[in-house]
Amino acid sequence: MAHMTEPGSRYRQTQRGRHSTLTYGNNGTEHGNSRRTNPTAHDEEIIVDDDDTKVWSLYDAGPRTVRCPIILLPPVSGTADIFFHQILALTGWGYRVIALQYPIYWDLLEFCDGFRKLLDDLHLDKVHLFGASLGGFLAQKFAEYTHKSPRVQSLILCNSFSDTSIFNQSWTASSFWLMPSFMLKKIVLGNFASGPVDHVMADAIDFMVDRLESLNQSELASRLTLNCQNSYVEPHKIRDLAVTVMDVFDQSALSTDAKEEMYKLYPNARRAHLKTGGNFPYLCRSAEVNLYVQIHLRQFHGTRYAAIDPSMVSAEELEVQKGCPTQIAEAEAS
């Protein structure tokens, strides 16, 4: 429910239309020139642009003393709560995790500028980014955008891509804003798995269809525009970042050529291969994904860029070691 505010307050009073099962205790605060509400504790809405319709929705969980958290960026069809497995598991091990839902941005530069303002508002100098599909592409573009004054410490790219031309829709990108919602949803659903899948993957697909249904026409059209407008990552601007490329061996929206292109772009990246997981491994293969995220972040333990509370490191290390020794060995060797 909306919070009461004093007259003259810059808080934005809203009634949340989307429900979530994630609740954490926290009070609403105001930073700089932004306005925010906390309808369900850490479930926050923040405006950093002059346009009041551009609202960042996010879950900020884990120790606030951590100044270099991992931020999770969803795909076209996703909302912030699709990462509930990562939020619950990683914060339990002492990590600070922020899951985002994008405002309506039609241009990559506009998105990058808005995201930079959001980090400023949250008083975050540098962050680790986990991006799924479109989220991974946006993470790379943001790292590229801020390369002269870096804001990204590392990248985990899950089922992601580096060049929008792989979708062969650059010519339609400028017309998505005109299309009705049902047509946009049909475009997105065309990339969902259609063959036989196990019940966990089926549940993940059902959940993502539900999330897709929660997006309005402008939200969906703007994301598809960002996903398909002619653009590619310039690797020389982000070659010094620590990168993990995560993908699946079974059916996903990414072609083999797109995966190979990512390997070429990041020859020194760690590779996290999942035998199965489809388009949404963070939902249906969450234990494996969480393990690979921990392995990636472990290289920053003991530095100012640690995403974990220092007092939790020993316990977290123990959990990882117990998790799956074979996967750890494979990931660290790649």
C-alpha positions as CSV (number, residue, x, y, z in Angstrom):
1,M,0.0,0.0,0.0
2,A,1.1,3.6,-0.5
3,H,3.0,5.4,2.3
4,M,1.6,8.6,3.8
5,T,3.9,11.6,3.2
6,E,4.1,15.0,4.7
7,P,3.0,18.1,2.6
8,G,5.8,19.2,0.4
9,S,7.6,15.9,0.5
10,R,9.3,14.7,-2.7
11,Y,8.1,11.1,-2.2
12,R,6.0,9.7,-4.9
13,Q,2.8,8.2,-3.6
14,T,1.7,5.3,-5.7
15,Q,-0.5,2.3,-5.4
16,R,1.4,-0.8,-6.6
17,G,-0.4,-2.8,-9.3
18,R,2.0,-5.7,-9.3
19,H,2.3,-8.1,-6.4
20,S,5.3,-9.8,-5.1
21,T,6.1,-12.3,-2.4
22,L,9.4,-10.7,-1.6
23,T,9.3,-8.5,1.5
24,Y,12.1,-7.1,3.5
25,G,12.1,-4.6,6.4
26,N,13.2,-1.0,5.5
27,N,12.0,2.5,5.7
28,G,11.5,4.8,2.7
29,T,14.3,7.4,2.2
30,E,15.0,10.2,-0.2
31,H,18.3,10.7,-1.9
32,G,19.4,13.8,-3.8
33,N,16.8,15.0,-6.4
34,S,15.1,11.6,-6.7
35,R,11.8,10.5,-5.2
36,R,11.1,7.0,-3.9
37,T,8.5,4.9,-2.2
38,N,8.8,1.6,-0.4
39,P,5.3,0.0,-0.8
40,T,6.6,-3.3,0.5
41,A,9.8,-2.6,2.4
42,H,12.8,-3.1,0.1
43,D,10.5,-3.1,-2.9
44,E,11.3,0.5,-4.0
45,E,10.3,2.9,-6.8
46,I,12.8,5.6,-7.7
47,I,12.6,8.5,-10.2
48,V,15.9,10.0,-11.3
49,D,14.7,11.7,-14.5
50,D,12.7,14.9,-15.0
51,D,10.0,12.8,-16.5
52,D,7.9,11.4,-13.6
53,T,6.7,8.5,-15.7
54,K,10.2,7.0,-15.8
55,V,10.2,4.9,-12.7
56,W,12.9,2.4,-11.7
57,S,11.4,-0.5,-9.6
58,L,13.8,-2.5,-7.6
59,Y,14.5,-4.9,-4.7
60,D,17.5,-3.9,-2.7
61,A,18.3,-6.8,-0.3
62,G,21.3,-7.7,1.9
63,P,23.7,-5.6,3.9
64,R,23.6,-1.9,3.0
65,T,27.2,-1.6,4.2
66,V,28.2,-3.3,1.0
67,R,29.1,-0.6,-1.5
68,C,29.7,-2.7,-4.6
69,P,26.6,-4.9,-4.9
70,I,25.5,-7.2,-7.7
71,I,22.7,-5.8,-9.8
72,L,20.4,-8.1,-11.7
73,L,19.0,-6.9,-15.1
74,P,16.0,-8.8,-16.6
75,P,15.2,-9.8,-20.2
76,V,12.5,-8.3,-22.4
77,S,9.7,-10.2,-20.7
78,G,11.0,-10.0,-17.1
79,T,10.3,-7.9,-14.0
80,A,12.5,-7.4,-11.0
81,D,10.9,-10.3,-9.1
82,I,12.0,-13.0,-11.6
83,F,15.3,-13.1,-9.7
84,F,13.7,-14.1,-6.4
85,H,15.8,-17.3,-6.3
86,Q,19.0,-15.2,-6.6
87,I,17.9,-12.6,-4.1
88,L,16.9,-15.1,-1.4
89,A,20.0,-17.4,-1.8
90,L,22.7,-14.7,-2.3
91,T,21.5,-12.5,0.5
92,G,21.4,-15.5,2.8
93,W,25.1,-15.9,2.1
94,G,25.8,-12.2,2.9
95,Y,25.7,-10.6,-0.5
96,R,23.9,-7.4,-1.3
97,V,21.7,-7.9,-4.3
98,I,19.6,-5.4,-6.3
99,A,17.1,-6.6,-8.8
100,L,15.8,-4.0,-11.3
101,Q,12.9,-3.3,-13.5
102,Y,13.5,-0.7,-16.2
103,P,11.6,2.5,-16.9
104,I,10.4,3.1,-20.4
105,Y,13.4,4.1,-22.4
106,W,13.5,4.1,-26.2
107,D,17.1,4.8,-26.7
108,L,20.3,3.1,-25.4
109,L,22.0,6.3,-24.5
110,E,18.9,7.4,-22.7
111,F,18.9,4.1,-20.7
112,C,22.6,4.4,-19.9
113,D,22.2,8.0,-18.7
114,G,19.2,7.0,-16.5
115,F,21.1,4.0,-15.1
116,R,24.1,6.2,-14.2
117,K,21.7,8.6,-12.4
118,L,20.2,5.6,-10.5
119,L,23.6,4.5,-9.3
120,D,24.4,8.0,-8.2
121,D,21.1,8.1,-6.3
122,L,22.0,4.9,-4.6
123,H,25.5,6.2,-3.8
124,L,27.1,3.3,-5.6
125,D,30.4,4.0,-7.2
126,K,30.9,0.7,-8.9
127,V,28.8,-2.4,-9.3
128,H,28.8,-6.0,-10.6
129,L,26.1,-6.6,-13.3
130,F,24.3,-9.8,-14.0
131,G,22.3,-9.5,-17.2
132,A,19.9,-12.0,-18.7
133,S,19.4,-11.7,-22.5
134,L,18.5,-8.0,-23.1
135,G,19.7,-7.3,-19.6
136,G,23.1,-8.6,-20.5
137,F,23.3,-6.5,-23.6
138,L,22.3,-3.4,-21.6
139,A,24.9,-4.3,-19.0
140,Q,27.6,-4.3,-21.7
141,K,26.4,-1.1,-23.3
142,F,26.4,0.6,-19.9
143,A,30.0,-0.6,-19.2
144,E,31.0,0.7,-22.6
145,Y,29.1,4.0,-21.9
146,T,31.0,4.6,-18.7
147,H,34.4,3.3,-19.7
148,K,36.2,6.6,-19.3
149,S,34.9,6.8,-15.7
150,P,34.1,3.2,-15.0
151,R,31.0,2.3,-13.0
152,V,31.1,-1.5,-13.7
153,Q,33.5,-3.8,-11.9
154,S,32.5,-7.0,-13.6
155,L,29.9,-8.7,-15.8
156,I,27.9,-11.9,-15.7
157,L,26.2,-12.4,-19.1
158,C,23.4,-15.0,-19.1
159,N,22.1,-16.1,-22.5
160,S,23.1,-12.7,-23.7
161,F,24.3,-11.2,-27.0
162,S,26.6,-8.5,-28.2
163,D,25.0,-7.4,-31.5
164,T,21.3,-6.8,-32.1
165,S,21.6,-7.8,-35.7
166,I,21.3,-11.4,-34.7
167,F,17.5,-10.9,-34.4
168,N,17.1,-9.5,-37.9
169,Q,14.6,-7.0,-36.7
170,S,16.5,-3.7,-37.0
171,W,14.1,-2.6,-39.7
172,T,11.1,-3.1,-37.5
173,A,12.6,-1.6,-34.3
174,S,11.4,1.9,-35.1
175,S,7.8,0.7,-35.5
176,F,7.3,-1.3,-32.2
177,W,5.8,1.7,-30.5
178,L,2.9,1.6,-33.0
179,M,2.1,-2.1,-32.5
180,P,-0.7,-3.2,-30.2
181,S,0.2,-5.1,-27.1
182,F,-1.0,-8.5,-28.3
183,M,1.3,-8.3,-31.3
184,L,4.3,-7.4,-29.2
185,K,3.6,-10.3,-26.8
186,K,3.3,-12.7,-29.8
187,I,6.8,-11.6,-30.9
188,V,8.2,-12.3,-27.5
189,L,6.4,-15.6,-27.0
190,G,7.7,-16.8,-30.3
191,N,11.1,-17.1,-28.6
192,F,9.8,-19.2,-25.7
193,A,10.5,-23.0,-25.7
194,S,7.7,-24.9,-27.5
195,G,8.9,-28.5,-27.3
196,P,8.7,-30.9,-24.3
197,V,10.4,-29.6,-21.2
198,D,10.5,-30.9,-17.6
199,H,8.0,-29.6,-15.0
200,V,10.5,-27.1,-13.5
201,M,11.2,-25.5,-16.8
202,A,7.4,-25.6,-17.6
203,D,6.8,-23.7,-14.3
204,A,9.5,-21.2,-15.2
205,I,7.9,-20.5,-18.6
206,D,4.5,-20.1,-17.1
207,F,5.9,-17.6,-14.6
208,M,7.6,-15.6,-17.3
209,V,4.4,-15.6,-19.4
210,D,2.6,-14.2,-16.3
211,R,5.4,-11.5,-16.0
212,L,5.0,-10.7,-19.7
213,E,1.3,-10.2,-19.3
214,S,2.0,-7.7,-16.5
215,L,3.9,-5.4,-18.9
216,N,1.9,-2.7,-20.6
217,Q,2.3,-1.8,-24.3
218,S,4.8,1.0,-23.8
219,E,7.0,-1.1,-21.5
220,L,7.1,-4.0,-23.9
221,A,7.5,-1.8,-27.0
222,S,10.4,0.1,-25.5
223,R,12.3,-3.0,-24.4
224,L,11.9,-4.6,-27.8
225,T,13.1,-1.4,-29.4
226,L,16.3,-1.5,-27.2
227,N,16.6,-5.2,-28.0
228,C,16.4,-4.8,-31.8
229,Q,17.6,-1.3,-32.8
230,N,20.8,-1.4,-34.7
231,S,23.7,-1.6,-32.1
232,Y,26.6,-3.6,-31.1
233,V,29.2,-3.8,-28.2
234,E,32.6,-2.2,-28.7
235,P,34.9,-4.7,-27.0
236,H,38.0,-2.5,-26.8
237,K,36.2,-0.3,-24.3
238,I,35.4,-3.0,-21.8
239,R,38.2,-5.6,-22.4
240,D,39.6,-5.1,-18.9
241,L,36.5,-6.2,-17.1
242,A,36.2,-9.5,-15.3
243,V,33.5,-11.4,-17.3
244,T,31.6,-14.7,-17.0
245,V,29.6,-15.8,-20.0
246,M,26.8,-18.1,-18.9
247,D,24.7,-20.1,-21.4
248,V,22.8,-23.4,-21.8
249,F,23.3,-26.4,-24.1
250,D,19.6,-27.0,-24.7
251,Q,17.0,-24.9,-26.5
252,S,17.1,-21.1,-26.0
253,A,16.4,-18.0,-28.1
254,L,20.2,-17.6,-28.8
255,S,21.6,-19.2,-31.9
256,T,24.9,-21.1,-31.8
257,D,26.4,-18.3,-33.9
258,A,25.4,-15.7,-31.3
259,K,27.0,-17.8,-28.5
260,E,30.2,-18.2,-30.6
261,E,30.3,-14.4,-31.1
262,M,30.2,-13.9,-27.3
263,Y,33.2,-16.3,-26.9
264,K,35.2,-14.4,-29.5
265,L,34.3,-11.0,-27.9
266,Y,35.4,-12.2,-24.5
267,P,38.3,-14.7,-25.1
268,N,39.5,-14.4,-21.5
269,A,36.0,-14.8,-19.9
270,R,35.1,-17.6,-17.6
271,R,32.5,-19.8,-19.2
272,A,29.6,-21.2,-17.2
273,H,27.8,-23.9,-19.2
274,L,24.5,-25.4,-18.0
275,K,23.4,-28.6,-19.7
276,T,19.8,-27.5,-19.5
277,G,17.9,-24.4,-18.5
278,G,16.4,-23.0,-21.6
279,N,15.8,-19.2,-21.7
280,F,15.4,-18.9,-18.0
281,P,18.0,-20.9,-16.1
282,Y,18.0,-18.4,-13.2
283,L,14.4,-19.7,-12.5
284,C,14.6,-23.4,-13.4
285,R,18.3,-24.1,-12.6
286,S,18.7,-21.6,-9.9
287,A,21.1,-23.6,-7.7
288,E,23.6,-23.9,-10.6
289,V,23.2,-20.3,-11.6
290,N,23.7,-19.1,-8.0
291,L,26.8,-21.2,-7.7
292,Y,28.4,-19.7,-10.8
293,V,27.5,-16.2,-9.5
294,Q,29.3,-17.0,-6.2
295,I,32.3,-18.3,-8.0
296,H,32.5,-15.2,-10.2
297,L,32.1,-12.8,-7.2
298,R,34.6,-14.7,-5.0
299,Q,37.6,-13.1,-6.9
300,F,36.6,-9.8,-5.3
301,H,36.5,-11.0,-1.7
302,G,38.8,-9.0,0.5
303,T,38.8,-6.0,-1.8
304,R,36.7,-2.7,-1.8
305,Y,34.7,-4.3,-4.7
306,A,33.4,-7.2,-2.6
307,A,29.7,-7.8,-3.0
308,I,29.6,-9.6,0.3
309,D,29.7,-8.6,3.9
310,P,33.3,-9.5,5.0
311,S,32.0,-11.2,8.2
312,M,30.1,-13.7,6.0
313,V,33.0,-14.8,3.8
314,S,34.1,-17.9,5.6
315,A,30.5,-19.3,5.9
316,E,29.8,-18.5,2.3
317,E,33.1,-20.2,1.1
318,L,32.1,-23.3,3.0
319,E,28.6,-23.3,1.4
320,V,30.1,-23.0,-2.1
321,Q,32.6,-25.8,-1.5
322,K,29.8,-28.0,-0.3
323,G,27.6,-27.0,-3.3
324,C,29.2,-28.9,-6.1
325,P,33.0,-29.5,-6.2
326,T,32.9,-30.7,-9.8
327,Q,31.2,-27.5,-11.1
328,I,33.6,-25.3,-9.1
329,A,36.6,-27.1,-10.6
330,E,35.2,-26.7,-14.1
331,A,34.3,-23.0,-13.6
332,E,37.6,-22.1,-12.2
333,A,39.5,-23.9,-15.0
334,S,37.5,-22.1,-17.7
